[in-house]
Amino acid sequence: SIYFGGGTPSLAPLSTLRDIMHALLHSESAPFQLIGIADDQNERAEITIEMDPGTFDKQFLISIKDFGFNRISLGVQSFDDNIL
């Protein structure tokens, strides 16, 4: 598994997330060879990105899925806007 968390990594520019995922998964010196190993989704490694509600849209989700993320973790700090 690969987990992008802490500090809301989903706020990073999409180009940064794309470049990191490419370096991890697709370059010749990639430390991980996860994508394409298993045809069955259940056998693929879990690649998670931590996100806060309200900081992403549908296009962002489509993009990160294309980069190789297959799980999101939504962190809720509070349901009271006055606390945030």
Secondary structure, DSSP 8 states (H G I E B T S, - for coil): -EEE-SS-GGGS-HHHHHHHHHHHHTSTT-S---TTT-SSGGGS--EEEEE-TTS--HHHHHHHHHHT--EEEE--S-S-TTT-
